[in-house]
Amino acid sequence: MSKTLTDAQRESIYRIRRKRPQADGLFKHLAGYKIRVKETSLNVIETYSGLNKHGSLELMRELAETGLATLRGGGGGVASFLAWAENIDIREVGTDTDEPLR
């Protein structure tokens, strides 16, 4: 697997994982994909993170702030999925961010 995450992004995701340990199931789910996925829905995030809808939306916003994805879709201005950046392989988000860089 190629290394597409920058050190800053990897560290940001590590901090998110530390802040929300209950969401570790989501990161394991992302790591388990057989193919590169371009989008992840709110429903998937809610299901695998163990967070409620509000918590899942907050997690999506935090992930978007890292520059790895953008929030998209949804009516009434509410996001319904994360669109992962073109150069990002989300399997790395799930596997390469569980330990600090230093």
PyMOL commands that place a pseudoatom at each C-alpha (Angstrom):
pseudoatom trace, name=CA, resn=MET, resi=1, chain=A, elem=C, hetatm=0, pos=[0.000, 0.000, 0.000]
pseudoatom trace, name=CA, resn=SER, resi=2, chain=A, elem=C, hetatm=0, pos=[1.387, 3.407, -0.895]
pseudoatom trace, name=CA, resn=LYS, resi=3, chain=A, elem=C, hetatm=0, pos=[1.871, 6.061, 1.759]
pseudoatom trace, name=CA, resn=THR, resi=4, chain=A, elem=C, hetatm=0, pos=[-0.472, 8.875, 0.850]
pseudoatom trace, name=CA, resn=LEU, resi=5, chain=A, elem=C, hetatm=0, pos=[-1.007, 10.434, 4.266]
pseudoatom trace, name=CA, resn=THR, resi=6, chain=A, elem=C, hetatm=0, pos=[1.265, 13.239, 5.329]
pseudoatom trace, name=CA, resn=ASP, resi=7, chain=A, elem=C, hetatm=0, pos=[2.839, 13.127, 8.776]
pseudoatom trace, name=CA, resn=ALA, resi=8, chain=A, elem=C, hetatm=0, pos=[0.551, 15.973, 9.868]
pseudoatom trace, name=CA, resn=GLN, resi=9, chain=A, elem=C, hetatm=0, pos=[-2.561, 14.112, 8.678]
pseudoatom trace, name=CA, resn=ARG, resi=10, chain=A, elem=C, hetatm=0, pos=[-1.413, 10.882, 10.301]
pseudoatom trace, name=CA, resn=GLU, resi=11, chain=A, elem=C, hetatm=0, pos=[-0.819, 12.705, 13.595]
pseudoatom trace, name=CA, resn=SER, resi=12, chain=A, elem=C, hetatm=0, pos=[-4.209, 14.467, 13.345]
pseudoatom trace, name=CA, resn=ILE, resi=13, chain=A, elem=C, hetatm=0, pos=[-6.029, 11.174, 12.845]
pseudoatom trace, name=CA, resn=TYR, resi=14, chain=A, elem=C, hetatm=0, pos=[-4.084, 9.637, 15.738]
pseudoatom trace, name=CA, resn=ARG, resi=15, chain=A, elem=C, hetatm=0, pos=[-5.281, 12.507, 17.976]
pseudoatom trace, name=CA, resn=ILE, resi=16, chain=A, elem=C, hetatm=0, pos=[-8.877, 11.998, 16.815]
pseudoatom trace, name=CA, resn=ARG, resi=17, chain=A, elem=C, hetatm=0, pos=[-8.585, 8.285, 17.619]
pseudoatom trace, name=CA, resn=ARG, resi=18, chain=A, elem=C, hetatm=0, pos=[-7.262, 9.095, 21.106]
pseudoatom trace, name=CA, resn=LYS, resi=19, chain=A, elem=C, hetatm=0, pos=[-10.035, 11.633, 21.662]
pseudoatom trace, name=CA, resn=ARG, resi=20, chain=A, elem=C, hetatm=0, pos=[-12.762, 9.209, 20.498]
pseudoatom trace, name=CA, resn=PRO, resi=21, chain=A, elem=C, hetatm=0, pos=[-11.603, 5.686, 21.389]
pseudoatom trace, name=CA, resn=GLN, resi=22, chain=A, elem=C, hetatm=0, pos=[-15.158, 4.368, 20.974]
pseudoatom trace, name=CA, resn=ALA, resi=23, chain=A, elem=C, hetatm=0, pos=[-14.811, 5.109, 17.239]
pseudoatom trace, name=CA, resn=ASP, resi=24, chain=A, elem=C, hetatm=0, pos=[-11.969, 2.607, 16.820]
pseudoatom trace, name=CA, resn=GLY, resi=25, chain=A, elem=C, hetatm=0, pos=[-14.412, 0.209, 15.145]
pseudoatom trace, name=CA, resn=LEU, resi=26, chain=A, elem=C, hetatm=0, pos=[-14.780, 2.690, 12.289]
pseudoatom trace, name=CA, resn=PHE, resi=27, chain=A, elem=C, hetatm=0, pos=[-11.042, 2.851, 11.705]
pseudoatom trace, name=CA, resn=LYS, resi=28, chain=A, elem=C, hetatm=0, pos=[-10.817, -0.942, 11.758]
pseudoatom trace, name=CA, resn=HIS, resi=29, chain=A, elem=C, hetatm=0, pos=[-13.674, -1.042, 9.253]
pseudoatom trace, name=CA, resn=LEU, resi=30, chain=A, elem=C, hetatm=0, pos=[-11.866, 1.413, 6.943]
pseudoatom trace, name=CA, resn=ALA, resi=31, chain=A, elem=C, hetatm=0, pos=[-8.694, -0.655, 7.162]
pseudoatom trace, name=CA, resn=GLY, resi=32, chain=A, elem=C, hetatm=0, pos=[-10.594, -3.787, 6.167]
pseudoatom trace, name=CA, resn=TYR, resi=33, chain=A, elem=C, hetatm=0, pos=[-11.750, -2.625, 2.749]
pseudoatom trace, name=CA, resn=LYS, resi=34, chain=A, elem=C, hetatm=0, pos=[-10.467, -4.733, -0.140]
pseudoatom trace, name=CA, resn=ILE, resi=35, chain=A, elem=C, hetatm=0, pos=[-10.647, -1.831, -2.604]
pseudoatom trace, name=CA, resn=ARG, resi=36, chain=A, elem=C, hetatm=0, pos=[-10.095, 1.898, -2.381]
pseudoatom trace, name=CA, resn=VAL, resi=37, chain=A, elem=C, hetatm=0, pos=[-13.357, 3.632, -1.478]
pseudoatom trace, name=CA, resn=LYS, resi=38, chain=A, elem=C, hetatm=0, pos=[-14.062, 7.237, -2.448]
pseudoatom trace, name=CA, resn=GLU, resi=39, chain=A, elem=C, hetatm=0, pos=[-16.949, 7.968, -0.071]
pseudoatom trace, name=CA, resn=THR, resi=40, chain=A, elem=C, hetatm=0, pos=[-18.124, 6.942, 3.375]
pseudoatom trace, name=CA, resn=SER, resi=41, chain=A, elem=C, hetatm=0, pos=[-21.720, 7.602, 4.385]
pseudoatom trace, name=CA, resn=LEU, resi=42, chain=A, elem=C, hetatm=0, pos=[-22.951, 8.951, 7.697]
pseudoatom trace, name=CA, resn=ASN, resi=43, chain=A, elem=C, hetatm=0, pos=[-24.776, 5.655, 8.174]
pseudoatom trace, name=CA, resn=VAL, resi=44, chain=A, elem=C, hetatm=0, pos=[-21.508, 3.677, 7.884]
pseudoatom trace, name=CA, resn=ILE, resi=45, chain=A, elem=C, hetatm=0, pos=[-19.752, 6.041, 10.274]
pseudoatom trace, name=CA, resn=GLU, resi=46, chain=A, elem=C, hetatm=0, pos=[-22.602, 5.827, 12.759]
pseudoatom trace, name=CA, resn=THR, resi=47, chain=A, elem=C, hetatm=0, pos=[-22.783, 2.022, 12.524]
pseudoatom trace, name=CA, resn=TYR, resi=48, chain=A, elem=C, hetatm=0, pos=[-19.071, 1.285, 12.875]
pseudoatom trace, name=CA, resn=SER, resi=49, chain=A, elem=C, hetatm=0, pos=[-18.062, 4.104, 15.225]
pseudoatom trace, name=CA, resn=GLY, resi=50, chain=A, elem=C, hetatm=0, pos=[-20.630, 3.328, 17.870]
pseudoatom trace, name=CA, resn=LEU, resi=51, chain=A, elem=C, hetatm=0, pos=[-21.419, 7.032, 18.051]
pseudoatom trace, name=CA, resn=ASN, resi=52, chain=A, elem=C, hetatm=0, pos=[-24.901, 8.481, 17.747]
pseudoatom trace, name=CA, resn=LYS, resi=53, chain=A, elem=C, hetatm=0, pos=[-25.810, 10.630, 14.731]
pseudoatom trace, name=CA, resn=HIS, resi=54, chain=A, elem=C, hetatm=0, pos=[-24.628, 13.862, 16.349]
pseudoatom trace, name=CA, resn=GLY, resi=55, chain=A, elem=C, hetatm=0, pos=[-21.327, 12.287, 17.440]
pseudoatom trace, name=CA, resn=SER, resi=56, chain=A, elem=C, hetatm=0, pos=[-20.834, 10.783, 13.994]
pseudoatom trace, name=CA, resn=LEU, resi=57, chain=A, elem=C, hetatm=0, pos=[-21.364, 14.169, 12.334]
pseudoatom trace, name=CA, resn=GLU, resi=58, chain=A, elem=C, hetatm=0, pos=[-18.804, 15.690, 14.714]
pseudoatom trace, name=CA, resn=LEU, resi=59, chain=A, elem=C, hetatm=0, pos=[-16.350, 12.924, 13.835]
pseudoatom trace, name=CA, resn=MET, resi=60, chain=A, elem=C, hetatm=0, pos=[-16.966, 13.584, 10.129]
pseudoatom trace, name=CA, resn=ARG, resi=61, chain=A, elem=C, hetatm=0, pos=[-16.222, 17.295, 10.652]
pseudoatom trace, name=CA, resn=GLU, resi=62, chain=A, elem=C, hetatm=0, pos=[-13.008, 16.463, 12.505]
pseudoatom trace, name=CA, resn=LEU, resi=63, chain=A, elem=C, hetatm=0, pos=[-11.918, 14.123, 9.708]
pseudoatom trace, name=CA, resn=ALA, resi=64, chain=A, elem=C, hetatm=0, pos=[-12.703, 16.811, 7.120]
pseudoatom trace, name=CA, resn=GLU, resi=65, chain=A, elem=C, hetatm=0, pos=[-10.601, 19.340, 9.057]
pseudoatom trace, name=CA, resn=THR, resi=66, chain=A, elem=C, hetatm=0, pos=[-7.539, 17.140, 8.483]
pseudoatom trace, name=CA, resn=GLY, resi=67, chain=A, elem=C, hetatm=0, pos=[-7.796, 17.726, 4.726]
pseudoatom trace, name=CA, resn=LEU, resi=68, chain=A, elem=C, hetatm=0, pos=[-8.403, 14.031, 4.059]
pseudoatom trace, name=CA, resn=ALA, resi=69, chain=A, elem=C, hetatm=0, pos=[-12.034, 14.478, 3.056]
pseudoatom trace, name=CA, resn=THR, resi=70, chain=A, elem=C, hetatm=0, pos=[-14.832, 16.959, 2.472]
pseudoatom trace, name=CA, resn=LEU, resi=71, chain=A, elem=C, hetatm=0, pos=[-18.364, 16.838, 3.820]
pseudoatom trace, name=CA, resn=ARG, resi=72, chain=A, elem=C, hetatm=0, pos=[-20.965, 16.362, 1.104]
pseudoatom trace, name=CA, resn=GLY, resi=73, chain=A, elem=C, hetatm=0, pos=[-24.635, 15.772, 0.444]
pseudoatom trace, name=CA, resn=GLY, resi=74, chain=A, elem=C, hetatm=0, pos=[-27.630, 15.875, 2.675]
pseudoatom trace, name=CA, resn=GLY, resi=75, chain=A, elem=C, hetatm=0, pos=[-30.642, 18.105, 2.785]
pseudoatom trace, name=CA, resn=GLY, resi=76, chain=A, elem=C, hetatm=0, pos=[-31.032, 21.129, 4.968]
pseudoatom trace, name=CA, resn=GLY, resi=77, chain=A, elem=C, hetatm=0, pos=[-27.301, 21.696, 5.075]
pseudoatom trace, name=CA, resn=VAL, resi=78, chain=A, elem=C, hetatm=0, pos=[-26.623, 18.467, 6.980]
pseudoatom trace, name=CA, resn=ALA, resi=79, chain=A, elem=C, hetatm=0, pos=[-23.800, 16.339, 5.619]
pseudoatom trace, name=CA, resn=SER, resi=80, chain=A, elem=C, hetatm=0, pos=[-24.592, 12.769, 4.655]
pseudoatom trace, name=CA, resn=PHE, resi=81, chain=A, elem=C, hetatm=0, pos=[-21.181, 11.478, 3.577]
pseudoatom trace, name=CA, resn=LEU, resi=82, chain=A, elem=C, hetatm=0, pos=[-17.446, 12.104, 3.496]
pseudoatom trace, name=CA, resn=ALA, resi=83, chain=A, elem=C, hetatm=0, pos=[-15.851, 12.353, 0.078]
pseudoatom trace, name=CA, resn=TRP, resi=84, chain=A, elem=C, hetatm=0, pos=[-12.242, 11.245, 0.529]
pseudoatom trace, name=CA, resn=ALA, resi=85, chain=A, elem=C, hetatm=0, pos=[-9.579, 13.294, -1.258]
pseudoatom trace, name=CA, resn=GLU, resi=86, chain=A, elem=C, hetatm=0, pos=[-8.332, 11.835, -4.557]
pseudoatom trace, name=CA, resn=ASN, resi=87, chain=A, elem=C, hetatm=0, pos=[-4.882, 11.028, -3.222]
pseudoatom trace, name=CA, resn=ILE, resi=88, chain=A, elem=C, hetatm=0, pos=[-6.132, 9.366, -0.011]
pseudoatom trace, name=CA, resn=ASP, resi=89, chain=A, elem=C, hetatm=0, pos=[-6.446, 5.635, 0.466]
pseudoatom trace, name=CA, resn=ILE, resi=90, chain=A, elem=C, hetatm=0, pos=[-8.756, 5.272, 3.453]
pseudoatom trace, name=CA, resn=ARG, resi=91, chain=A, elem=C, hetatm=0, pos=[-7.293, 1.881, 4.274]
pseudoatom trace, name=CA, resn=GLU, resi=92, chain=A, elem=C, hetatm=0, pos=[-4.250, 3.855, 5.467]
pseudoatom trace, name=CA, resn=VAL, resi=93, chain=A, elem=C, hetatm=0, pos=[-6.487, 6.027, 7.626]
pseudoatom trace, name=CA, resn=GLY, resi=94, chain=A, elem=C, hetatm=0, pos=[-7.556, 2.835, 9.344]
pseudoatom trace, name=CA, resn=THR, resi=95, chain=A, elem=C, hetatm=0, pos=[-4.172, 1.139, 9.646]
pseudoatom trace, name=CA, resn=ASP, resi=96, chain=A, elem=C, hetatm=0, pos=[-1.422, 3.744, 9.835]
pseudoatom trace, name=CA, resn=THR, resi=97, chain=A, elem=C, hetatm=0, pos=[-2.886, 6.079, 12.439]
pseudoatom trace, name=CA, resn=ASP, resi=98, chain=A, elem=C, hetatm=0, pos=[-3.121, 3.980, 15.581]
pseudoatom trace, name=CA, resn=GLU, resi=99, chain=A, elem=C, hetatm=0, pos=[0.293, 5.010, 16.956]
pseudoatom trace, name=CA, resn=PRO, resi=100, chain=A, elem=C, hetatm=0, pos=[1.929, 8.419, 17.334]
pseudoatom trace, name=CA, resn=LEU, resi=101, chain=A, elem=C, hetatm=0, pos=[4.741, 9.380, 14.969]
pseudoatom trace, name=CA, resn=ARG, resi=102, chain=A, elem=C, hetatm=0, pos=[7.075, 10.144, 17.860]
for i in range(1, 102): cmd.bond("trace and resi %d" % i, "trace and resi %d" % (i + 1))
show_as sticks, trace
zoom trace
